[in-house]
Amino acid sequence: MANKSRSKGAEGYAAAYKSSKRWEANRKRRLERVLKEQPENQQVKDALKSMVYRRKTPNTREWSASWIATAKLFKMFTGKFDRNIMSSNEKVAAEAIKTSRKERPFVMPVNRDPKSFFSLLSRSNLNSKST
């Protein structure tokens, strides 16, 4: 996969574009050109009055595909998913994993038929008595 990072020169150019208000001069020039062609356009008049910097820094995604799959597995086996499991702080994540394990006691599966040992139903907790 290609590297999506930019060079230092490109980052410097983008920073200078924003700090020197070049974006404002360019936008004002474009809006005035449209206003000259369409003098009755109210949207252009409003845009000239309130010009703000419209580019924003992209945010990192909180839920990646692998974390969604992990959350679904936790939900399926424990009945609950604590978001602290995803924490970058190892202590917080470990504590969240410990508390999620306490939710549901483990019950040993009971095999009723030795021939069907490998079937999921015979090894599940559905057939066993939890006491």
C-alpha positions in Angstrom: 0.0 0.0 0.0 1.2 3.5 -0.8 2.5 5.8 1.9 0.0 8.6 2.4 2.3 11.0 4.2 3.2 14.4 2.7 6.7 15.9 2.4 7.8 18.7 4.7 7.7 21.2 1.9 4.0 20.4 1.2 3.2 20.7 4.9 5.0 24.0 5.1 3.2 25.3 2.0 -0.2 24.3 3.5 0.7 26.0 6.8 1.8 29.2 5.0 -1.4 29.2 2.9 -3.5 29.2 6.0 -1.4 31.6 8.1 -0.9 34.2 5.4 -4.6 34.4 4.7 -4.0 33.4 1.0 -7.2 31.3 1.2 -9.2 34.4 2.1 -7.9 36.4 -0.9 -8.5 33.6 -3.3 -12.0 33.0 -2.0 -12.9 36.7 -2.1 -11.6 37.0 -5.7 -13.8 34.0 -6.8 -16.9 35.2 -5.0 -16.5 38.7 -6.5 -16.2 37.2 -9.9 -19.4 35.3 -9.4 -21.1 38.3 -8.0 -20.1 40.3 -11.1 -21.8 37.6 -13.3 -24.8 37.2 -11.0 -25.5 40.5 -9.2 -28.8 39.2 -7.6 -27.3 36.1 -6.0 -27.9 36.4 -2.3 -25.8 33.4 -1.3 -22.7 35.0 -2.8 -23.4 38.3 -0.9 -23.8 36.3 2.4 -20.6 34.3 1.7 -18.6 37.6 1.2 -19.8 38.8 4.6 -18.9 35.7 6.6 -15.7 34.1 5.3 -14.2 31.4 7.5 -11.4 28.9 6.9 -13.3 25.8 5.6 -10.5 23.2 5.5 -10.2 21.1 8.6 -7.7 18.6 9.8 -9.0 15.0 9.3 -9.7 13.0 12.4 -8.5 9.5 13.0 -11.1 6.8 13.0 -12.0 5.4 16.4 -13.5 2.2 15.1 -11.4 0.3 12.6 -12.6 -2.9 11.0 -10.5 -5.1 13.4 -11.9 -3.3 16.5 -15.4 -3.7 15.2 -14.8 -7.5 14.9 -13.2 -7.6 18.3 -16.2 -5.7 19.9 -18.6 -8.1 18.3 -16.7 -11.1 19.7 -16.7 -9.6 23.2 -20.4 -8.8 22.9 -21.2 -12.3 21.7 -19.3 -14.1 24.4 -19.7 -11.8 27.4 -22.9 -10.0 26.5 -21.3 -6.6 26.9 -18.4 -4.6 25.4 -16.7 -2.0 27.5 -15.1 0.7 25.3 -12.2 1.0 27.8 -10.9 -2.3 26.3 -9.8 -0.2 23.3 -7.8 2.2 25.5 -4.2 2.8 24.7 -3.5 2.8 28.5 -2.6 -0.8 29.3 -3.9 -0.6 32.9 -7.3 0.7 31.9 -7.6 -1.9 29.2 -6.6 -4.7 31.5 -9.1 -3.6 34.2 -11.9 -3.4 31.5 -11.1 -7.0 30.4 -11.1 -8.2 34.0 -14.5 -6.7 34.7 -16.0 -8.0 31.4 -15.0 -11.5 32.5 -16.9 -11.3 35.8 -20.2 -10.6 34.1 -21.0 -14.2 33.3 -19.7 -17.3 35.2 -18.2 -20.1 33.2 -20.1 -23.4 33.1 -18.3 -26.5 31.9 -20.0 -28.1 28.9 -21.6 -31.4 29.4 -21.4 -34.1 26.7 -24.5 -36.2 26.5 -23.5 -38.3 23.6 -19.9 -39.3 23.1 -20.5 -39.7 19.3 -21.5 -36.0 19.0 -18.5 -34.6 20.9 -17.5 -32.3 18.0 -20.9 -30.7 17.5 -21.3 -27.2 18.7 -24.6 -27.8 20.5 -23.2 -30.6 22.6 -20.3 -28.5 23.8 -22.3 -25.3 24.4 -23.7 -24.2 27.7 -27.2 -24.5 26.4 -27.4 -28.2 27.3 -25.7 -28.0 30.6 -27.2 -27.2 34.0 -25.7 -24.1 35.6 -25.6 -24.4 39.4 
